[in-house]
């Protein structure tokens, strides 16, 4: 069976916002995919992160991150009130008009099991000495169907021209 993507919703940021929410997500698909390109207004640093929550819940999240940065590989883990590293995004001190590319895959979002997700991301700074490439595995330990997804800019705002698209998968 061929993978079919159906665009559910999209958001293009016109003026800075701290978060983007997809709400009233139809329950007619098997999986969800979020594709986005973003940049942060956070100052005095080279990058920021986009955090993720489901259904406005602030409990039950854990994630493991594998990343490459500046030619070195490392990992990190987190158990917090959100998915910590849904994406690493360029900050204000990064090269002007450089945006990350990110994809989050959420299988079986309507099931009564815990919800897993995976994310892959590339954050460039137009430099051979500062870049991030990440892969993340996350878990929301909740059996509710996912009806909304919120991405929040951790240290600043998503700047104008950041864009986010939610797809349903059949």
N, C-alpha and C positions, 0 to 999 in steps of 0.2 A: 504494500500500500504506500502510495506517495504521501509525503508530508505536505499538508496544506496549511498555509498561514492566512488568517483573516484579520485585517486591521480592525481593532475594537475602538481605539481612541489615540489621539496624539496631542501633544502640547508643545508649542514653540514659545519659549520665554521671550517676551517683549521688553520687560523691565525686570530687574533683579527680584528673585523670590527665594525664600528659604527652603521651600519644599514643593514637590509636585505629587499630586494624588490622583490615582485612577480609582474611581468609586463606582458602585453599582455594576461590578464586573459580571457579565452574563455567565451562567453556569452551564453553557451548552458545549463547551470545548473540553478536550482531554488535558491540555497543558497550556501554559502561558509563556510568552517570550516578551521581554522588554528590551528594546534596542534604544540606546541613547548616546548623544554626544553632548558633553557638558564642560563648563569651565567655571571656576569659583572666583569670587571677589576677595577671598581671604588674602590678607597682606602679610608681608614679612616671612614668607615660606615658599617652597617650590611646588607644593601640592596640597590638596585637601582630599576629603573622602566623601562619598555619598553613602549614607546609611539607609537601611530599608526596614519598614515595618509592615505587617499585615493586619487588616481589620482594626487599626488603631490600638492594637494590643502592645503592652510594654513588658510582657513576660514570655519566657520560654525560648529565647533565641541563643543559638551557639553557631560558631563558624570557625573554619580553618582556612588560612590563607597561605598560598605558595606564591612567592614573587621573585622576580628578577629586577634588580636595580643597579644601574651603573656597572654592569658586568658581574655582579655577585648575586647568588641565590640565597634565599632565607625563607623562613616560615613563621607564622604567628597564629595564635588561637585566641578566641574571645567568647565569653558567655556574658551577655549584657541584656539590656532592654530593647535591643534592635540588632539587625545584622550589621556589623561594624564596617566591613570593607566591601560593600556591594560594588564599589568602584573607587579607584584612585583617580582624581581629576586635577588638571593643572590649576594652580592658584595665580593670583594677580602678578606675582613676581616672575612667573614663567614667561616664555616667549609670547608676545602679543598675538591674539587671535589663534592660539593653539588650543584645540579642544580634544578631549579624550574620546575614545570609542569604546562602548561597553555593550555587553549582552548578558541578560539574566534569564535563565531557563528555569521554569517552575513546573515540574511534572505533577500530574494527578491533583490539581489544586482543589477539586471538589470532593475528594475522597474523605473518609472518616479516619484516616491515618494521620500521623505527624507529617508535616510538609517539608520536603527537601527542596533545595535549589542549588544551582551552580551558576557561576559568573565568570566571564573572562573579560579582560580589560587591557587597554593599552593607553598609557598616559605619556605623551611625548613633550619634550621641552625644546624641540629643535636643537638638540645638543647631543653630542656623543658622550657626554659626561653626566647627564641627568635624565633618566627615563625610568618608567615603571612598566612592567608587564606582570599581570596578576591572573591567578586562577583561584577561585574560592568555592568551597563546599559549605553549605549552610543548612541549618535545621530549625524549624519552628515547631516546638513540642506542643502542638495544639491540634485537636481533631476537627475543628470547625472548617467549613469550606471557606476559601479565600474569596472575599467580596470586595476588598479594596487593598491597594498597594500604595504606600507612600515612600518616596525617596526624599531624603532630607540632606541638604548641604551641611556638613558637620561644622565648619568654622567660618563660613561666610554665606554668600548667596549664590545661587545659580545665576550667571550673568545672561544678558540678552543674547539671543541666537542659540542658546542651549536648547536641544530638542529631544523629546521623549516619545516613543511610540509603543503601544501595547498591542500585542497580537494574540489571538486565540489559535490553538493548534488542533487540527483534526487529522 
